[in-house]
Amino acid sequence: MAESRVVIVTGGGTGIGAATARQLRAAGHRVVVSGRRPEPLEKIAEETGALAHPSDAADPAAVAELVEVTTRAYGRLDGLVLNAGVGHPGAVGDLSPEDWARVMNTNLTGPFLLLRAALPHLLEARGSVVAVASVAALQNSAANAAYATSKAALLQLCRSVAVDYGSRGLRANIVCPGWVRTEMADWRMGKFADDAGLGTGAEGIEAAYEQATRLTPTGRPGRPEEVAEAIGWLLSPAASYVNGATLTVDGGVTAVGVGGVAFGFHVEPRG
């Protein structure tokens, strides 16, 4: 088995974070899962043997404590998975300063604080960072100003780490998932289903996913485990020459050119 590493996974209680914790633990690595809600973290800890530590990613003192708890428990820190994230729909004119600040604090300032607190340990370990951004960092959509901006900035934050610290052995890469079946995506699909009259409950969510992924070459949403596999590879020595890279895990949606969609599909705008 490859050498066991110590990795912090933020947003580790559900979705991509939980799947990543499972994947890393199955490979024999030691994992600390963090997030604001204790209950999902404890569930993942009981299931996998990970260490749960609730923490507010945007609180500098809480972030410093998270790093201290990890290094005290395991004696080192080799990797970060920057996965905690929130969204708030709206165009620029629809968002309040409070809406904007909430998204930026979690999606951008939180990763900065954790990178800063963990940096000495990551440099000592010649470690690896993977940020979970989104295809929204590369292609925008309607009413997505805060989330898309935060994810695009997260992408450049991690590239900055790669540029500034790559010569000292630290790697930082980014995954950009498309639609993946997570708690957050299910909520968004439920809202989409309500707004578009697609139905309610599980049936409406299924219909919304079908419509949202209809133009995706793979033709379906992703599974959290599929993104976790990509994250695990980027963290590993197998990706030792991959630094500052952006890996889309999106079923091919970013390969589709908007200008040509009408030639292959009949597209009707909603009122």
Protein Blocks (a to p, Z undefined) as FASTA:
>chain_A
ZZddddddehklgcjllmmmmmmmmnopacddddfblklmmmmmmmnopacddddfklmk
lmmmmmmmmmmmnopafbdcdfbccddeddfklpcfklmmmmmmmmmmmmmmmmmmmmmm
mmmnopadddddbfklmoccehilmmmmmmmmmmmmmmmmmmmmmmnopacddddddddd
dfklmmmmmmmmmmnonagcjllmmmmmmmmmmmgmnlpacdfklmmmmmmmmmpmklmm
gghiacddehommmpcfklmmmmpccdddZZ
